[in-house]
Amino acid sequence: MIYLISSQIIEDQYGNQREVATERKVFANEFTVTSNIFFNADAGGLKPSKSFEIYSFEYRNESKLKHNGVVYRIIHTEKRGDKTRILCERVIGNG
């Protein structure tokens, strides 16, 4: 199970803006990040650490996800029929 995280900017009555995150729980299959995928992404400056597959209808272009309490940034998605494979890297710091 993962939580897909979407965010939006909310403006209060004084015009102050802040980011508000919303999490949605979806069931996912976890896959190993192969060395080929890792090294190809690393050459582009990315550090993939997790890969998941979910039903395509559940993915709404979220930019982050949470798994086991750890936040990851989604760096690549690939639709495979009725499933979508998500590749992500761990977020360091505030996320």
C-alpha positions as MATLAB code, in Angstrom:
seq = 'MIYLISSQIIEDQYGNQREVATERKVFANEFTVTSNIFFNADAGGLKPSKSFEIYSFEYRNESKLKHNGVVYRIIHTEKRGDKTRILCERVIGNG';
ca = [
       0.000    0.000    0.000;
       1.199    3.512   -0.842;
      -0.175    7.006   -0.379;
      -0.178    9.203   -3.482;
       0.421   12.832   -2.508;
      -0.932   15.791   -4.419;
      -0.448   19.397   -3.406;
      -2.059   22.700   -4.139;
      -1.400   26.303   -3.175;
      -4.056   27.799   -0.910;
      -4.381   31.537   -0.303;
      -5.788   32.748    3.024;
      -7.877   35.878    3.615;
      -4.706   37.983    3.933;
      -3.215   36.805    0.645;
      -0.648   34.504    2.265;
      -0.022   31.391    0.226;
       0.800   27.976    1.581;
       1.078   24.510    0.142;
      -1.467   21.947    1.287;
      -0.805   18.249    0.672;
      -3.510   15.631    0.270;
      -2.820   11.892    0.534;
      -4.786    9.073   -1.113;
      -4.253    5.437   -0.179;
      -3.925    3.002   -3.085;
      -2.845   -0.594   -3.280;
       0.427   -1.146   -5.109;
       2.841   -3.899   -6.022;
       6.454   -3.058   -5.204;
       9.162   -3.932   -7.723;
      12.934   -3.938   -7.530;
      14.763   -1.069   -9.213;
      17.031   -2.933  -11.609;
      20.663   -1.938  -11.976;
      20.018   -0.945  -15.607;
      17.254    1.481  -14.583;
      19.332    2.770  -11.675;
      22.446    3.517  -13.734;
      20.498    5.081  -16.621;
      18.673    7.388  -14.202;
      21.847    8.113  -12.240;
      23.494    9.353  -15.442;
      20.736   11.985  -15.563;
      21.264   12.978  -11.927;
      18.332   10.969  -10.540;
      18.548    8.425   -7.718;
      15.683    5.943   -8.141;
      15.096    3.893   -5.015;
      11.588    2.421   -5.328;
       9.303    1.190   -8.083;
       5.592    0.463   -7.745;
       2.791   -0.640  -10.022;
      -0.794    0.541   -9.557;
      -3.955    0.559  -11.646;
      -3.750    3.377  -14.188;
      -7.126    4.844  -13.249;
      -5.813    5.498   -9.734;
      -2.885    7.664  -10.845;
      -3.777   11.364  -11.170;
      -0.361   12.831  -11.965;
       0.688   13.125   -8.331;
       4.277   14.285   -7.827;
       5.034   12.409   -4.583;
       4.116    9.268   -2.715;
       4.617    7.846    0.754;
       5.537    4.240    1.545;
       6.182    2.933    5.066;
       6.258    6.515    6.369;
       8.940    7.661    3.895;
       8.188   10.307    1.237;
       9.413    9.761   -2.333;
       9.369   12.063   -5.369;
       7.923   10.483   -8.501;
      10.534   10.773  -11.242;
       9.014    8.626  -13.989;
       5.771    6.870  -14.847;
       5.089    4.316  -17.549;
       1.594    3.188  -18.478;
       1.370   -0.534  -19.248;
      -2.204   -1.250  -20.288;
      -4.450   -1.002  -17.253;
      -1.441   -0.617  -14.925;
       1.047    2.203  -14.414;
       4.609    1.669  -13.199;
       5.941    4.449  -10.938;
       9.645    5.066  -10.377;
      10.581    7.302   -7.466;
      13.476    8.621   -5.409;
      13.606    9.316   -1.708;
      12.981   12.903   -0.658;
      15.739   14.272    1.577;
      14.866   17.011    4.064;
      11.422   18.588    4.159;
      10.232   17.008    0.926;
];
